[in-house]
Structures are given as structure tokens and as C-alpha cells.
Amino acid sequence: MKASTPKINKSSIVLISVGLLNFVHGMLHVIQFLQSMVLIAYTSERSHPDSESWLSSILHSPILAFVWAIIGLLTFVIGIKDFLHHRKCGNGHKH
């Protein structure tokens, strides 16, 4: 007698794919937030201000650190709102 393997229907594959994409989307929000924090730390420190190139002086600008902070906060807020929205809607599932 042959062992029966469970059939995976098309809707299951779609739901699993959507779930994986939502996970990747959430992780990208986290990565963007962490990237902004690293860039803020980088723009906040100066090693040798006299020997800096023009590019280095722009990258270490406090204005740019503020821009990275705004981007990080916006990414964090959007990620939280997105999470709460998906949690509230349940992605079409009733709990």
C-alpha cells in the first residue's frame, strides 16, 4: 500500500507566499530603522575635522544626522502602523 502524501492546494501556497512576503516586509522596516541608527552614529562622530574631504564633511553633517533620524523614526512608525493594521484586519482570517 502506497503512503498517501497530503495535497497542497494552490490557495495554501499563495497564503504561505503572502505570509513570507509580509515577514520580509516587516524585516525590511527593522533593517531600515537599524541602518538609520548606524548612520546617525556615523554622522555624529568626527575623527580629524582638519583632514576631511568635502564628502566626509557632508556625511558628518549634523543636518544629515537629523535627516537619518527622521527617516528612522518614520520607518519605525510606518512599520508599527502596518503591523497593527495587519493584526486588526487579520489578513482575511477570522479568529
C-alpha positions, 0 to 999 in steps of 0.5 A: 500500500502506497503512503498517501502524501497530503495535497497542497492546494494552490490557495495554501501556497499563495497564503504561505507566499503572502505570509513570507512576503509580509515577514520580509516586509516587516524585516525590511522596516527593522533593517531600515530603522537599524541602518538609520541608527548606524548612520546617525552614529556615523554622522555624529562622530568626527575623527580629524575635522582638519583632514576631511574631504568635502564628502566626509564633511557632508556625511558628518553633517549634523543636518544629515544626522537629523535627516537619518533620524527622521527617516528612522523614526518614520520607518519605525512608525510606518512599520508599527502602523502596518503591523497593527493594521495587519493584526486588526484586519487579520489578513482575511482570517477570522479568529 
